[in-house]
Structure formats: structure tokens, C-alpha cells
Amino acid sequence: MKKEDKDFLKQVEKLVYEQMKQKHVNCDTVCESLGITNQSLRRRIFTITGRTGGKYLLTIRMKYAKELLAKDKYAISQVALKCGYDDANNFSRTFKREVGMKPTEYAESCK
């Protein structure tokens, strides 16, 4: 992967982490922060990663969720909030679909 692509993905990841704190994670807000169109963002992410823009942002959120769950320091509802989800049930369903196990199961497997 080219350095400029790595730098771009790091910048996107940084923006997603900032947005998770404000609970507004989506491609539109990332585009606005980067000063590019939604189509340009999605195309570039797909070219670099082979994933859609939304799927890539979700991957970042799930990576962070796994980090928090592995620490065994937060309740599922707290992890959901920290990952930008208002609804812990929605977070749990999404986590299970993406990771293959419930958040509680994942946390247990990290002990």
C-alpha cells in the first residue's frame, strides 16, 4: 500500500474516532471534514481497501468496540455509547453480525 493511501486511511480513522465521541459517524461528516465529495471518499476507500465506505467506517467502529470489550472495563451499553451508538441493542446486533459473536461472548473470550 502506498504511503499516501496509508496516510489517507489514518486520517479517515482519526475522523471516525472523533465522530464516535459525538455520535455522528457517517461518510457525509467524514467527507465534510476532508473537503471531498461523498463519491470521492467512497471510491478512494474502495480502491484502497476493497470495501465500501460505510463498511470501512463500520470496521473502524467494531475494531474500537473489540478493544474496549477486551479491557473488560466497560458495560456493553458504555461500549455502545463510546462507539457512537445510541441503542445498545442495535450495537449488539451489529457487533454479532460483524464479529460473529455477541459482545458479551467476545469480552469473555478475551479474559
N, C-alpha and C positions, 0 to 999 in steps of 0.2 A: 504494500500500500504506500502510495506517495505521501510525503511529509505534509503537503498541503491538504490532502484528504484527511489524514490523522488530525491535523490541527482543526479542520472544519468540524469533524465529529466531536472533538473535545469541546469546542465552542458550543455546539448543539447540546451536548451533555450538561455542560455548565448551566446553560439557559434552562434546561428541563429541571435541574436540581433547584434553581432559583424559583421557578414557577411552581414546583411542588409545595414550596413553603406558602405560596399564595393561592393554591388550589385552582389554578387556571392553566393546566397543562394541555396544550394542543398545538398543532402545526401552525395555526394562524398567529399565535402570540410569539412563537419562535421566529417565524418569518418577519414579523414586525420588528423584533429585536435585531435581526440580522440585516434588515433592509433589503430583503429579496422577496420575490413573489412565492406564493404557495407552490405553484407548479415547479419553480426552480428548486425549491427546497426538496420537494418530493422526488424530483428527477435526480438530483445530486445524491441524495441518500440512497435511492435505489441503485444508482450506478456504482456507488462505493460498497454498499452492504448487501445488495440483492433483496432488501426488504422495503416494504412501503414506508412512507414517513410515519404514519400512525403506529405501525408495528414496531418501528425502531424506537419511537418515544416510549411505547409500552415496555419494550425490552429494558430500557433505562430504568423505568419505574419499578419493574419486577426485580431487577438487579439490586436496587436500593432496598426494596422490601426484604429480599433474602438476607442482605447484610444486617438489617435491623432485627429480623427474626432470629438470626444466628447468635446475636448478642444476648438473647433471652432476657432482655431488659424492659421490653415494652409489651403491653397488651395488644391484641390484634387490632382493636379499634384505634389505638395510638399509632400503630404502624400504618394503618389505612390513612389516617389524617396526615401523617408525615409524607406519605406518597401521593398526596393530592386527591384522595377520595373522601367524599362527604359521608358515604354509606359503607360501613364495614362489611355488610353482606355482599354488596357489589364488588368490593375489593376481594373478598374471599372467593367468590365465584370466578373472578378474573384470574386470580392467583392460581386456583386449581386448574383452570383451563390452560394457562400458560406454562405452569411449572409441573403439573401432573399430580400434585398432592395439595391437600388443604394447608393453609398457613400453620395451623397447629401441628400438623404432621411434620411439616418442614422444620419447624422450631424444635420438635422432639428429636428429629434425625440429626440435628446439629449438636446435641448435648453429648 
